[in-house]
Amino acid sequence: MMFLSRLFSQKSGPKSVAARLFDQLNRQSRQIELFAEGRVPDTFEGRFEAVTLHAAILMRRLKLAGPSGARVAQKLFENIFSNFDYAFREAGVGDLIVGKKMRKLAEGFYGRIRAYESAFEGEGSIAEVISRNLMVDASAEDLQAATHYTEAAVAALDAQSEDSLFAGELDWPAATEFFFG
């Protein structure tokens, strides 16, 4: 238990780490190259799909870090859904409807997370999950770029030390390395 208290001091507890990771996840999922014509639609649904892909990658890495990572992953999930809730309310969705929309969003999120995790473990195709959710109308070239980008992101986060992960520092690949035009 002493180890955990040192790992998560008051300054860098799971909530604080998750907040820093969420900021980076959010920036990464909004890279303009992902939203070019014919790729991820620049809509609420498209942004949801981009966040979900990056969350699947990051939450997978956090879970590999054991119980401490699982706690941060839970806080990260809470940040993500708090942000979705805020977006609905800012768009003028009424209180009575927000709960229903959030429940449906959570079901979709969990389903996609499971699909991505299975694909990351070789129990399916990453390209298939991407084409079904993230880039529905993408060209074969963009779908291949998105698949390579996703594989590189998984590898980059897997290669990161737990120290940098729990410091809230992520080394994502740049989408510009994979998408052209």
HUCORMO-V454286 format. One line per field, one symbol per residue. ss: DSSP state (@ for helix, = for strand, . for the rest). psi: psi as a letter, one per 20 degrees, with the letter a starting at -180 (. if undefined). burial: I if it has 24 or more other C-alpha atoms within 12 Angstrom, else O. Layout:
# HUCORMO-V454286
ss=???
psi=???
burial=???
This chain:
# HUCORMO-V454286
ss=.@@@@@@......@@@@@@@@@@@@@@@@..@@@@........@@@@@@@@@@@@@@@@@@@@@..@@@@@@@@@@@@@@@@@@@@@@@@....@@@@@@@@@@@@@@@@@@@@@@@@@@.....@@@@@@@@@.....@@@@@@@@@@@@@@@@@@@@..@@@@@........@@@....
psi=hhghhhgmrhhlrhggghgghgggggghijphhhjrpjcppmrggghgggggghgggghggghijahghhgghghggggghhgggggghhijpqhhhggghgggggggghgggggggghhjjkapghggghhggmgkqrhghggghghgghhgggghhiqqhghgiikpqmqqphhihpq.
burial=OOOOOOIIOOOOIIIIIIIIIIIIIIOIIIIOIIIOOOIIIOOOOIIIIIIIIIIIIIIIIIIIIOOIIOIIIIIIIOIIIOOIIOOIOOOOOOOOOIOOOIOOIIOOIOOIIIIIIOIIOOOOOIIIIIIOIIIOOIOOOIIIIIIIIIIIIIOOIIOIOIOOIIIIIIIIIIIOOIIOO
